[in-house]
Amino acid sequence: MGIADKIFGSARDRFGKEVAARVLALDTVARTEYDAEKFQVLVFRTPDDDSPAVINLDRTFQETERAPASARKAAVGRLVDAAALPPTPDTWERAQPMVRPVLRPPVHDPKIGIVSRPALRYLAEMLVLDSPSAMKYVGPDDLATWGVGAEEAFDAAHRNLARSVTHTLDAARLRAGSPAATRLDDSGDHYITSLPLVDGWLATLQRIAEARPLAFPTSNSVLLLAYETADPDEIAIRVQTAEREWTESARPICPAPITVGDDGTVTLYEPPPDHPAHAAVKHATILLAMSSYGPQTEYLRDAAGAEDPFPAALKGFRSPTGEEFTGTTWTDGIESMLPQADLVFFPKEGEQMVQIPWAVVAEEAGLTPAEGFHPARYHVGSWPAAEVMERMKARASAALV
């Protein structure tokens, strides 16, 4: 133990005491206790509170022990924000007006305990409880306490969020005929970045502006809103701006444009290959895909047992001509879970590696998504039969002509 530890206590204790002191400063907290043995802070809401809330410190301390002081301060701030939340309502009648959906990157570890479902190809929507001071993620135990299912809770959350879209539609009407780009900053009570989840919001913007909207929820507090224009360079500029903000954000969500299809479905914007903005949009979409599949691959590999299929990685590549694409490897005879990619690689020792477009492989090999994975994964083992492989190679060669 060093001199500083003898005088001021260990780094763990200093961290725990700092959290306890900052939580105690909240108006809603009567007292706190730091439990050094369990490395927890107990939060008592009233002087006679016999059921204190518990803040577990170990994970946050480990993640920030060697981080810069600013990162540690931000992490402590998030713990304090969590402590500021009011108690979770004990009935659905009380909780229902407070639930909201939020658009976020997927969470892959079920032990984290957040109610979530797929929203877009690489994004998820989660349930939170909204309060004047902060928001709290809803867990499966909360739904069980309230006696409601996830679908019913999400329906209620969407109805609640829909009531907050009026001001954005009014702003769009004022800009009708001139669909200029807009920056929407979340003040904390409008859930701006979740608006693409509201049924009909993007479609209404398209009808008002007479142009396809492009929404970029770059972080949990900023939504960049642009429109498809006759000038493709304008679209590329908007994508590059969103990508920069996403890269610099402490809580990034999506660098790629979200839009509405002709059938009214909310989807990622995908201009055709000959579109001048295609390369910029493709780059942003690849960044989003890798930011989603990367943590999923890491989690699955850490959690996999000896008999579980191998979680293959999604990798990004650039061709000699500058085109970007993603790829994944199907190794013959190895049970694997493949991510969806642009190309599937079939390596064989002593031979040139075969590269086949995903659509061809999925059709010829009959790939279907495995249950329980978002983004999607596909269970494979041995390569398809020789005649199928030859047919896939022929189709891949024809596509390159």
SEVEXVO-110059 format. One record per residue (C-alpha): x, y, z; residue in one letter. Coordinates in Angstrom, 1 decimal, always signed. Example, Ala and Ser with C-alpha at 12.3 -4.5 7.8 and 13.67 -1.06 7.14 Angstrom:
+--------+--------+--------+-------+
|     xx |     yy |     zz | tornu |
+--------+--------+--------+-------+
|  +12.3 |   -4.5 |   +7.8 |     A |
|  +13.7 |   -1.1 |   +7.1 |     S |
+--------+--------+--------+-------+
// end
This chain:
+--------+--------+--------+-------+
|     xx |     yy |     zz | tornu |
+--------+--------+--------+-------+
|   +0.0 |   +0.0 |   +0.0 |     M |
|   +1.4 |   +3.4 |   -1.0 |     G |
|   +1.5 |   +6.5 |   +1.1 |     I |
|   -1.5 |   +8.0 |   -0.7 |     A |
|   -3.5 |   +4.9 |   +0.0 |     D |
|   -2.6 |   +5.0 |   +3.7 |     K |
|   -3.7 |   +8.6 |   +4.0 |     I |
|   -6.7 |   +8.8 |   +1.6 |     F |
|   -7.7 |   +5.1 |   +1.3 |     G |
|   -7.4 |   +2.8 |   -1.7 |     S |
|   -8.5 |   +4.0 |   -5.1 |     A |
|  -11.6 |   +1.7 |   -4.8 |     R |
|  -12.6 |   +3.4 |   -1.5 |     D |
|  -12.0 |   +6.9 |   -2.8 |     R |
|  -14.2 |   +6.0 |   -5.8 |     F |
|  -17.0 |   +4.6 |   -3.6 |     G |
|  -16.9 |   +7.5 |   -1.2 |     K |
|  -17.0 |  +10.0 |   -4.0 |     E |
|  -20.1 |   +8.3 |   -5.4 |     V |
|  -21.7 |   +8.2 |   -2.0 |     A |
|  -21.0 |  +11.9 |   -1.4 |     A |
|  -22.4 |  +13.0 |   -4.8 |     R |
|  -25.5 |  +10.9 |   -4.4 |     V |
|  -26.1 |  +12.3 |   -0.9 |     L |
|  -26.2 |  +15.8 |   -2.5 |     A |
|  -29.4 |  +14.9 |   -4.3 |     L |
|  -32.6 |  +16.5 |   -2.9 |     D |
|  -34.4 |  +13.2 |   -3.1 |     T |
|  -31.8 |  +11.3 |   -0.9 |     V |
|  -31.9 |  +11.4 |   +2.9 |     A |
|  -28.6 |   +9.5 |   +3.5 |     R |
|  -26.1 |   +7.1 |   +1.9 |     T |
|  -23.8 |   +4.4 |   +3.2 |     E |
|  -20.7 |   +3.1 |   +1.5 |     Y |
|  -20.2 |   -0.6 |   +1.9 |     D |
|  -16.5 |   -1.2 |   +1.2 |     A |
|  -16.7 |   -5.0 |   +1.5 |     E |
|  -19.5 |   -5.4 |   -1.1 |     K |
|  -18.3 |   -2.3 |   -3.0 |     F |
|  -21.7 |   -0.8 |   -3.0 |     Q |
|  -23.4 |   +2.5 |   -2.1 |     V |
|  -26.8 |   +2.2 |   -0.3 |     L |
|  -29.2 |   +5.0 |   -1.0 |     V |
|  -31.9 |   +5.8 |   +1.6 |     F |
|  -34.7 |   +8.0 |   +0.3 |     R |
|  -36.1 |   +8.9 |   +3.7 |     T |
|  -34.6 |   +8.8 |   +7.3 |     P |
|  -36.6 |   +5.7 |   +8.1 |     D |
|  -36.1 |   +3.9 |   +4.8 |     D |
|  -35.6 |   +0.2 |   +5.4 |     D |
|  -35.3 |   -0.8 |   +1.7 |     S |
|  -32.4 |   +1.2 |   +0.3 |     P |
|  -31.6 |   +1.3 |   -3.4 |     A |
|  -28.2 |   -0.3 |   -4.2 |     V |
|  -25.6 |   +1.1 |   -6.5 |     I |
|  -23.0 |   -1.6 |   -7.5 |     N |
|  -19.7 |   +0.0 |   -8.2 |     L |
|  -17.4 |   -2.8 |   -9.3 |     D |
|  -18.1 |   -2.7 |  -13.1 |     R |
|  -17.9 |   +1.1 |  -13.4 |     T |
|  -14.7 |   +1.2 |  -11.3 |     F |
|  -13.0 |   -1.4 |  -13.5 |     Q |
|  -14.0 |   +0.3 |  -16.7 |     E |
|  -12.7 |   +3.7 |  -15.6 |     T |
|   -9.8 |   +2.8 |  -13.3 |     E |
|   -7.2 |   +3.7 |  -15.9 |     R |
|   -9.4 |   +6.1 |  -17.8 |     A |
|   -8.8 |   +9.9 |  -17.9 |     P |
|  -10.3 |  +11.9 |  -15.1 |     A |
|  -13.0 |  +13.3 |  -17.4 |     S |
|  -14.2 |   +9.8 |  -18.2 |     A |
|  -14.3 |   +8.8 |  -14.5 |     R |
|  -16.2 |  +12.0 |  -13.7 |     K |
|  -18.8 |  +11.2 |  -16.5 |     A |
|  -19.1 |   +7.6 |  -15.2 |     A |
|  -19.8 |   +8.8 |  -11.7 |     V |
|  -22.3 |  +11.3 |  -13.1 |     G |
|  -24.2 |   +8.4 |  -14.7 |     R |
|  -24.3 |   +6.6 |  -11.4 |     L |
|  -25.7 |   +9.7 |   -9.7 |     V |
|  -28.3 |  +10.1 |  -12.5 |     D |
|  -29.4 |   +6.6 |  -11.9 |     A |
|  -29.7 |   +7.3 |   -8.2 |     A |
|  -31.9 |  +10.4 |   -8.9 |     A |
|  -34.6 |   +8.3 |  -10.5 |     L |
|  -37.8 |   +7.9 |   -8.5 |     P |
|  -38.8 |   +4.4 |   -7.4 |     P |
|  -40.2 |   +2.2 |  -10.1 |     T |
|  -44.0 |   +2.3 |  -10.1 |     P |
|  -45.5 |   -0.8 |   -8.6 |     D |
|  -48.6 |   -1.0 |  -11.0 |     T |
|  -49.1 |   -0.8 |  -14.7 |     W |
|  -51.7 |   +1.9 |  -14.1 |     E |
|  -49.0 |   +4.2 |  -12.7 |     R |
|  -46.3 |   +3.1 |  -15.1 |     A |
|  -48.2 |   +3.3 |  -18.4 |     Q |
|  -48.1 |   +7.1 |  -18.8 |     P |
|  -44.4 |   +7.1 |  -18.1 |     M |
|  -43.2 |   +4.5 |  -20.6 |     V |
|  -41.3 |   +5.6 |  -23.8 |     R |
|  -39.4 |   +3.8 |  -26.5 |     P |
|  -35.8 |   +4.8 |  -27.2 |     V |
|  -33.7 |   +3.9 |  -30.3 |     L |
|  -30.3 |   +2.4 |  -29.2 |     R |
|  -27.6 |   +0.0 |  -30.4 |     P |
|  -28.5 |   -3.6 |  -29.5 |     P |
|  -27.6 |   -5.0 |  -26.1 |     V |
|  -26.3 |   -8.6 |  -26.4 |     H |
|  -26.0 |   -9.8 |  -22.9 |     D |
|  -29.4 |  -10.8 |  -21.5 |     P |
|  -28.1 |  -10.5 |  -17.9 |     K |
|  -28.1 |   -6.7 |  -18.4 |     I |
|  -31.9 |   -7.0 |  -18.1 |     G |
|  -33.3 |   -4.4 |  -20.5 |     I |
|  -36.6 |   -4.9 |  -22.4 |     V |
|  -35.6 |   -4.6 |  -26.0 |     S |
|  -36.7 |   -5.7 |  -29.5 |     R |
|  -35.3 |   -5.2 |  -33.1 |     P |
|  -36.1 |   -1.8 |  -34.6 |     A |
|  -33.9 |   -1.7 |  -37.8 |     L |
|  -31.3 |   -4.1 |  -39.2 |     R |
|  -28.6 |   -3.0 |  -36.8 |     Y |
|  -30.6 |   -1.0 |  -34.1 |     L |
|  -33.0 |   -1.9 |  -31.3 |     A |
|  -35.7 |   -0.1 |  -29.4 |     E |
|  -35.8 |   -0.3 |  -25.7 |     M |
|  -38.4 |   +0.6 |  -23.0 |     L |
|  -37.7 |   +3.4 |  -20.5 |     V |
|  -39.6 |   +5.1 |  -17.7 |     L |
|  -39.7 |   +8.9 |  -18.2 |     D |
|  -39.5 |  +11.2 |  -15.2 |     S |
|  -38.9 |  +14.9 |  -14.8 |     P |
|  -35.3 |  +14.3 |  -13.5 |     S |
|  -34.1 |  +11.3 |  -15.6 |     A |
|  -35.1 |   +8.1 |  -17.4 |     M |
|  -34.8 |   +4.5 |  -16.3 |     K |
|  -34.6 |   +1.4 |  -18.5 |     Y |
|  -37.4 |   -1.1 |  -18.0 |     V |
|  -36.4 |   -4.6 |  -17.3 |     G |
|  -38.3 |   -8.0 |  -17.6 |     P |
|  -38.9 |   -8.0 |  -13.8 |     D |
|  -40.7 |   -4.7 |  -14.2 |     D |
|  -43.1 |   -6.1 |  -16.8 |     L |
|  -43.7 |   -9.1 |  -14.6 |     A |
|  -44.5 |   -6.9 |  -11.6 |     T |
|  -47.0 |   -4.9 |  -13.8 |     W |
|  -48.5 |   -8.0 |  -15.3 |     G |
|  -48.1 |   -6.9 |  -18.9 |     V |
|  -46.3 |   -8.3 |  -21.9 |     G |
|  -43.6 |   -6.5 |  -23.9 |     A |
|  -45.8 |   -5.9 |  -26.9 |     E |
|  -48.5 |   -4.2 |  -24.8 |     E |
|  -45.8 |   -2.1 |  -23.1 |     A |
|  -44.2 |   -1.0 |  -26.4 |     F |
|  -47.7 |   -0.1 |  -27.8 |     D |
|  -48.3 |   +2.1 |  -24.9 |     A |
|  -44.8 |   +3.6 |  -25.2 |     A |
|  -45.3 |   +4.4 |  -28.9 |     H |
|  -48.7 |   +6.1 |  -28.1 |     R |
|  -47.1 |   +8.2 |  -25.5 |     N |
|  -44.2 |   +9.2 |  -27.8 |     L |
|  -46.6 |  +10.1 |  -30.6 |     A |
|  -48.1 |  +12.9 |  -28.6 |     R |
|  -44.8 |  +14.8 |  -28.8 |     S |
|  -44.3 |  +14.9 |  -32.5 |     V |
|  -46.6 |  +17.9 |  -33.3 |     T |
|  -43.9 |  +20.5 |  -33.0 |     H |
|  -41.6 |  +18.7 |  -35.5 |     T |
|  -44.4 |  +18.4 |  -38.0 |     L |
|  -45.3 |  +22.1 |  -37.6 |     D |
|  -41.7 |  +23.0 |  -38.3 |     A |
|  -41.8 |  +20.8 |  -41.4 |     A |
|  -44.9 |  +22.6 |  -42.7 |     R |
|  -43.1 |  +26.0 |  -42.3 |     L |
|  -40.3 |  +24.6 |  -44.5 |     R |
|  -42.7 |  +23.1 |  -47.1 |     A |
|  -41.2 |  +23.7 |  -50.5 |     G |
|  -37.7 |  +24.2 |  -49.1 |     S |
|  -36.7 |  +21.0 |  -47.3 |     P |
|  -33.5 |  +22.2 |  -45.7 |     A |
|  -31.5 |  +20.2 |  -43.3 |     A |
|  -32.4 |  +20.6 |  -39.6 |     T |
|  -30.6 |  +19.9 |  -36.4 |     R |
|  -32.9 |  +18.8 |  -33.5 |     L |
|  -31.4 |  +18.8 |  -30.0 |     D |
|  -33.1 |  +16.8 |  -27.3 |     D |
|  -33.9 |  +18.9 |  -24.3 |     S |
|  -34.6 |  +15.8 |  -22.3 |     G |
|  -38.3 |  +15.7 |  -22.6 |     D |
|  -39.1 |  +15.2 |  -26.2 |     H |
|  -37.2 |  +12.0 |  -27.1 |     Y |
|  -36.1 |  +13.5 |  -30.4 |     I |
|  -33.8 |  +10.7 |  -31.4 |     T |
|  -36.7 |   +8.2 |  -31.0 |     S |
|  -39.1 |   +9.9 |  -33.4 |     L |
|  -38.3 |   +7.6 |  -36.3 |     P |
|  -40.0 |   +4.9 |  -34.2 |     L |
|  -43.3 |   +6.8 |  -34.3 |     V |
|  -45.6 |   +5.2 |  -36.8 |     D |
|  -46.2 |   +7.5 |  -39.7 |     G |
|  -43.8 |  +10.3 |  -38.6 |     W |
|  -41.3 |  +10.0 |  -41.5 |     L |
|  -44.1 |   +9.3 |  -44.0 |     A |
|  -45.8 |  +12.5 |  -42.8 |     T |
|  -42.6 |  +14.5 |  -43.2 |     L |
|  -42.3 |  +13.1 |  -46.7 |     Q |
|  -45.8 |  +14.2 |  -47.6 |     R |
|  -45.4 |  +17.7 |  -46.2 |     I |
|  -42.0 |  +18.4 |  -47.7 |     A |
|  -42.6 |  +16.4 |  -50.9 |     E |
|  -39.2 |  +14.9 |  -50.5 |     A |
|  -37.9 |  +11.7 |  -48.9 |     R |
|  -36.7 |  +12.4 |  -45.3 |     P |
|  -33.3 |  +11.2 |  -44.1 |     L |
|  -33.1 |  +11.0 |  -40.3 |     A |
|  -29.7 |  +10.6 |  -38.5 |     F |
|  -30.0 |   +9.9 |  -34.8 |     P |
|  -26.3 |  +10.4 |  -34.3 |     T |
|  -26.4 |  +10.2 |  -30.5 |     S |
|  -28.9 |   +9.9 |  -27.7 |     N |
|  -29.5 |  +13.7 |  -27.8 |     S |
|  -29.1 |  +14.8 |  -31.5 |     V |
|  -31.2 |  +14.0 |  -34.5 |     L |
|  -30.1 |  +15.4 |  -37.9 |     L |
|  -32.9 |  +15.7 |  -40.4 |     L |
|  -32.3 |  +16.1 |  -44.1 |     A |
|  -34.2 |  +15.4 |  -47.3 |     Y |
|  -33.4 |  +13.6 |  -50.5 |     E |
|  -32.7 |  +16.4 |  -53.0 |     T |
|  -31.9 |  +16.7 |  -56.7 |     A |
|  -28.3 |  +17.5 |  -55.7 |     D |
|  -26.6 |  +14.2 |  -54.8 |     P |
|  -23.6 |  +16.1 |  -53.4 |     D |
|  -25.9 |  +17.6 |  -50.8 |     E |
|  -26.8 |  +14.1 |  -49.5 |     I |
|  -23.2 |  +13.0 |  -49.3 |     A |
|  -22.4 |  +16.1 |  -47.3 |     I |
|  -25.2 |  +15.3 |  -44.8 |     R |
|  -24.0 |  +11.7 |  -44.5 |     V |
|  -20.5 |  +12.8 |  -43.8 |     Q |
|  -21.6 |  +15.4 |  -41.2 |     T |
|  -23.7 |  +12.7 |  -39.4 |     A |
|  -20.8 |  +10.3 |  -39.5 |     E |
|  -18.5 |  +12.8 |  -37.9 |     R |
|  -20.9 |  +13.6 |  -35.1 |     E |
|  -21.5 |   +9.9 |  -34.5 |     W |
|  -17.8 |   +9.2 |  -34.3 |     T |
|  -17.3 |  +12.0 |  -31.8 |     E |
|  -20.3 |  +11.2 |  -29.7 |     S |
|  -19.9 |   +9.7 |  -26.2 |     A |
|  -23.2 |   +7.8 |  -26.7 |     R |
|  -23.4 |   +7.1 |  -30.5 |     P |
|  -26.5 |   +5.6 |  -32.1 |     I |
|  -26.5 |   +5.7 |  -35.9 |     C |
|  -24.4 |   +7.4 |  -38.6 |     P |
|  -26.5 |   +6.1 |  -41.5 |     A |
|  -29.7 |   +7.7 |  -42.8 |     P |
|  -33.0 |   +6.3 |  -41.8 |     I |
|  -35.9 |   +6.9 |  -44.2 |     T |
|  -39.3 |   +5.6 |  -45.2 |     V |
|  -39.9 |   +3.1 |  -48.0 |     G |
|  -42.6 |   +3.4 |  -50.6 |     D |
|  -44.7 |   +1.0 |  -48.5 |     D |
|  -44.4 |   +3.2 |  -45.4 |     G |
|  -41.9 |   +0.9 |  -43.7 |     T |
|  -39.1 |   +2.6 |  -41.8 |     V |
|  -35.8 |   +1.4 |  -43.1 |     T |
|  -32.1 |   +2.4 |  -43.8 |     L |
|  -31.7 |   +4.5 |  -46.9 |     Y |
|  -30.0 |   +2.7 |  -49.7 |     E |
|  -29.5 |   +4.6 |  -52.9 |     P |
|  -28.8 |   +2.5 |  -56.0 |     P |
|  -25.1 |   +1.7 |  -56.9 |     P |
|  -25.1 |   +4.3 |  -59.7 |     D |
|  -26.2 |   +7.1 |  -57.4 |     H |
|  -23.5 |   +9.7 |  -56.7 |     P |
|  -24.1 |   +9.5 |  -52.9 |     A |
|  -24.0 |   +5.7 |  -52.8 |     H |
|  -20.4 |   +5.5 |  -51.6 |     A |
|  -20.9 |   +7.9 |  -48.7 |     A |
|  -24.1 |   +6.1 |  -47.6 |     V |
|  -22.5 |   +2.7 |  -48.0 |     K |
|  -19.6 |   +3.7 |  -45.8 |     H |
|  -21.9 |   +5.0 |  -43.0 |     A |
|  -24.0 |   +1.8 |  -43.2 |     T |
|  -20.8 |   -0.4 |  -42.9 |     I |
|  -19.7 |   +1.6 |  -39.9 |     L |
|  -23.1 |   +1.0 |  -38.3 |     L |
|  -23.1 |   -2.7 |  -39.2 |     A |
|  -19.6 |   -3.3 |  -37.7 |     M |
|  -20.5 |   -1.3 |  -34.6 |     S |
|  -23.4 |   -3.6 |  -34.1 |     S |
|  -21.9 |   -7.0 |  -35.1 |     Y |
|  -18.5 |   -6.3 |  -33.3 |     G |
|  -19.8 |   -6.2 |  -29.7 |     P |
|  -22.2 |   -9.1 |  -30.6 |     Q |
|  -19.3 |  -11.2 |  -31.8 |     T |
|  -17.2 |  -10.4 |  -28.8 |     E |
|  -20.0 |  -11.3 |  -26.4 |     Y |
|  -20.9 |  -14.6 |  -28.2 |     L |
|  -17.2 |  -15.7 |  -28.3 |     R |
|  -16.8 |  -15.0 |  -24.5 |     D |
|  -20.1 |  -16.8 |  -23.7 |     A |
|  -19.6 |  -19.8 |  -26.1 |     A |
|  -19.0 |  -23.3 |  -24.7 |     G |
|  -16.9 |  -26.0 |  -26.3 |     A |
|  -19.9 |  -27.4 |  -28.2 |     E |
|  -21.4 |  -24.1 |  -29.4 |     D |
|  -21.0 |  -22.9 |  -33.0 |     P |
|  -18.2 |  -20.5 |  -33.7 |     F |
|  -19.4 |  -16.8 |  -34.0 |     P |
|  -17.8 |  -15.6 |  -37.2 |     A |
|  -16.9 |  -11.9 |  -37.5 |     A |
|  -18.0 |   -9.3 |  -39.9 |     L |
|  -15.1 |   -7.5 |  -41.5 |     K |
|  -14.9 |   -4.4 |  -43.7 |     G |
|  -12.9 |   -4.2 |  -46.9 |     F |
|  -12.0 |   -1.8 |  -49.7 |     R |
|  -11.5 |   -3.0 |  -53.3 |     S |
|   -8.6 |   -1.7 |  -55.5 |     P |
|  -11.1 |   +0.5 |  -57.2 |     T |
|  -12.2 |   +2.1 |  -53.8 |     G |
|  -15.5 |   +0.3 |  -53.4 |     E |
|  -16.3 |   -0.7 |  -49.8 |     E |
|  -17.9 |   -4.0 |  -48.8 |     F |
|  -18.3 |   -6.4 |  -45.8 |     T |
|  -17.4 |  -10.0 |  -45.7 |     G |
|  -17.5 |  -13.1 |  -43.5 |     T |
|  -15.9 |  -16.5 |  -43.7 |     T |
|  -17.7 |  -19.9 |  -44.0 |     W |
|  -15.1 |  -22.5 |  -43.1 |     T |
|  -16.0 |  -26.0 |  -44.3 |     D |
|  -16.9 |  -28.5 |  -41.6 |     G |
|  -17.0 |  -26.0 |  -38.7 |     I |
|  -20.3 |  -25.2 |  -37.1 |     E |
|  -20.5 |  -21.4 |  -37.3 |     S |
|  -22.9 |  -18.5 |  -36.8 |     M |
|  -22.4 |  -16.2 |  -39.8 |     L |
|  -23.3 |  -12.5 |  -39.7 |     P |
|  -25.0 |  -11.1 |  -42.8 |     Q |
|  -22.4 |   -9.6 |  -45.1 |     A |
|  -22.0 |   -8.4 |  -48.7 |     D |
|  -19.7 |  -11.4 |  -49.6 |     L |
|  -19.2 |  -14.8 |  -48.1 |     V |
|  -15.6 |  -16.2 |  -48.3 |     F |
|  -15.1 |  -19.9 |  -48.8 |     F |
|  -11.4 |  -20.6 |  -48.0 |     P |
|   -9.7 |  -23.8 |  -49.0 |     K |
|   -6.0 |  -24.6 |  -48.5 |     E |
|   -4.0 |  -24.5 |  -51.7 |     G |
|   -6.7 |  -22.8 |  -53.7 |     E |
|   -7.8 |  -19.3 |  -54.5 |     Q |
|  -10.5 |  -18.2 |  -52.0 |     M |
|  -13.9 |  -18.2 |  -53.5 |     V |
|  -16.0 |  -15.0 |  -52.9 |     Q |
|  -19.8 |  -15.2 |  -53.4 |     I |
|  -22.4 |  -12.5 |  -52.9 |     P |
|  -24.6 |  -13.0 |  -49.8 |     W |
|  -27.8 |  -13.1 |  -51.8 |     A |
|  -26.6 |  -16.0 |  -53.9 |     V |
|  -25.4 |  -18.0 |  -50.9 |     V |
|  -28.6 |  -17.4 |  -49.0 |     A |
|  -30.8 |  -18.5 |  -51.9 |     E |
|  -28.7 |  -21.5 |  -53.0 |     E |
|  -27.8 |  -22.8 |  -49.6 |     A |
|  -31.2 |  -22.0 |  -48.1 |     G |
|  -29.9 |  -19.8 |  -45.2 |     L |
|  -32.5 |  -18.6 |  -42.7 |     T |
|  -31.9 |  -16.4 |  -39.6 |     P |
|  -31.3 |  -18.3 |  -36.4 |     A |
|  -33.7 |  -17.4 |  -33.5 |     E |
|  -32.5 |  -15.0 |  -30.8 |     G |
|  -29.9 |  -12.9 |  -32.6 |     F |
|  -30.1 |   -9.2 |  -33.5 |     H |
|  -28.4 |   -8.3 |  -35.8 |     P |
|  -29.2 |  -11.6 |  -37.6 |     A |
|  -27.0 |  -14.7 |  -37.6 |     R |
|  -27.1 |  -17.8 |  -39.7 |     Y |
|  -26.2 |  -21.3 |  -38.6 |     H |
|  -23.9 |  -23.2 |  -41.0 |     V |
|  -21.7 |  -26.2 |  -41.0 |     G |
|  -20.2 |  -28.1 |  -43.9 |     S |
|  -20.2 |  -26.4 |  -47.3 |     W |
|  -23.2 |  -27.1 |  -49.6 |     P |
|  -23.0 |  -30.0 |  -52.0 |     A |
|  -20.4 |  -29.8 |  -54.9 |     A |
|  -23.1 |  -29.0 |  -57.5 |     E |
|  -24.5 |  -26.2 |  -55.4 |     V |
|  -21.0 |  -24.7 |  -54.9 |     M |
|  -20.4 |  -24.8 |  -58.7 |     E |
|  -23.7 |  -23.1 |  -59.3 |     R |
|  -22.9 |  -20.4 |  -56.8 |     M |
|  -19.5 |  -19.8 |  -58.3 |     K |
|  -21.1 |  -19.5 |  -61.8 |     A |
|  -23.7 |  -17.0 |  -60.5 |     R |
|  -20.9 |  -15.0 |  -58.8 |     A |
|  -18.8 |  -15.0 |  -62.0 |     S |
|  -21.8 |  -13.9 |  -64.0 |     A |
|  -22.5 |  -11.0 |  -61.6 |     A |
|  -19.0 |   -9.7 |  -62.2 |     L |
|  -19.3 |   -9.6 |  -66.0 |     V |
+--------+--------+--------+-------+
// end
